[in-house]
Amino acid sequence: MTPDGRGGANVALWAEGADSVELCVFDDDGIERRIPITERVFNVFHAHVEHLPPGTRYGFRVHGPWQPEIGHRWNPAKLLIDPYARAIEGEFRLDAAIFDHVGSDDLAMNGDDSAPFVPRSIVVDYEFDWKGDSHPRTPWGDNPSVTDHLRALGVTAIELMPTHHFVDEIHLLELGLSNYWGYNSIGFFAPHAGYSSSGTRGEQVQEFKNMVKDLHSAGLEVILDVVYNHTAEGNQFGPTLSFRGIDNDDYYRLEPGGRHYTDYTGCGNTLDVSKPHVLQLVMDSLRYWVTEMHVDGFRFDLASALARSFHDVDMLGSFMTTIQQDPVLRRVKLIAEPWDVGPGGYQVGEFPPLWTEWNGKYRDCMRDFWRGSTGIEELGWRLTGSADLYASEGRRPYASINFITAHDGFTMHDLVSYEHKHNEANLEGNRDGTDDNRSRNYGVEGETDDPVINATRVRQIRNLLATLALSTGVPMITAGDEFGRTQLGNNNAYCQDNPISWIDWNLQPGQRSLLEFTRGVLRLRRDHRAFRQRYFFDGRPMHEGGPKDLAWIAPDGNELSAEAWNDDRARTLGMYVSGELHAVHPDGTHVKDDSFLVLLHAGESEQAFVLPDGPYARSYRRVIDSMTGSTTESSADESAGSVVVLAPHSLVVLRVFS
């Protein structure tokens, strides 16, 4: 629906197998007026309609054969959302009429009118004053009121959980719960109406644009978490809200025969982006958010599902190649969640250049190392940008989006406080959510007054935050982890729109102390290019007689042996990072920074560590200490050859003086 600027609008709906289409317009009293859309070109029903000003509520009814056994589910009793609607409003309510079938019989047609129970599309005025706005275009290698908080942290980009319009899942409505995360999209062009404070008759579009403009003015990029892999309509027993009623067997992947849905997402259906018109819808949506809404990039939920051609994940398939050549999309940040729930769906390290990835192997390795369940064999790869995953395709270290926690799973506080999920509030008998938490509670499940346990937990959070900030790659922090937010052990809080999920800004003294530590380690990353490498290390000196660009140091002060790497009992590792970088200035000289020695100790008892001497250093100065929580550089030098005693579960960063 595109306004013509004169109070009317151009209407178009692609519905390849349909017989006819009606535009349904609703007045302020909810009275419906149906307008037949009679023109049809290349399976697009279209018309120019007078008296459709911005703010008009509308939907479609699509007529066609009811043959669900072969995937044809047209039912004109169902009011359908415009797939290209720029705004959506109205409550989604549980009623038998929202389904195109009767009860548990997915083959029986339901003739009840769904209009009173489903959202409506809104005609939107596209005009907005973008004067003065510019994209920050922060280089990937530099990424480490709320805006003030983010700027004080040193954050350069925010990743918003889904902002596309979504509705609650049926089982949540039945339980009296609601979807808090938003991974149940139904409108790929519309900002979610429930997030608007100014109105829902198109005002949400203006409000979103103002938000982006304000964040840009603060130097923050805006990255959207987008869910194109499935929709809120679920499987054949789900509600009919849009795509199912327009052209079911083209929009969705169906099993042979067409009655049942192929589910690579765990959400009941999979959008079929291998179909040209569905791919066009997704590309049009992405370009809209860049060109009209000025966002800076996207994180693709379950991206492997989008990359599937037929059944296999195909990095040369239509979705991937279309983005690769698109003149708009290839210039923004593209982040893959590189897995889905289908066969062969785990694709960490397999996405092509231009793409970055949530590095699930980084997450698992860091959790396992710091809880003391593994040795150091994999740790070196993950600390230095995961060259084993990304170097062979010509990708850079910033292809790795390093994270330890995300919205899905424990918070960082809960990661060191619980060994088991506690999802009873989700009303599913604690069956939902992963059991693979890779967490540790240090003696007590959940909150405790024991000062020793609490001190260990705080130190472990510092270790995790410092490791994340100082690893090569792009660090991603989950909101609230910077000061120890808890979800009380719930590792799947998608349906908790309450204090379990909310961020409490009334920080306790211990939380303020942790926040200051987080700011300190992120400041160290921001100030020193040694922790923001644009190229992978090669383990060789940058000049004759000098130290290696990267060296691994054992507790005895010597370089780590191959045998030590493979010792699954090893819990201590030193990482020397040279300040002489592979990056070069325009005149061809190498970029130089300070050198650092990072000591990581996940053992249960103290560990003596000999500080290495030449060619690495003659003295050191402590800049980070997770035992004390200090991020202020010490005034005391520690000479090469001297011994640093590492506390149990601790991390120390030293500046090198040569």
Disulfide bonds with the S-S distance in Angstrom:
none
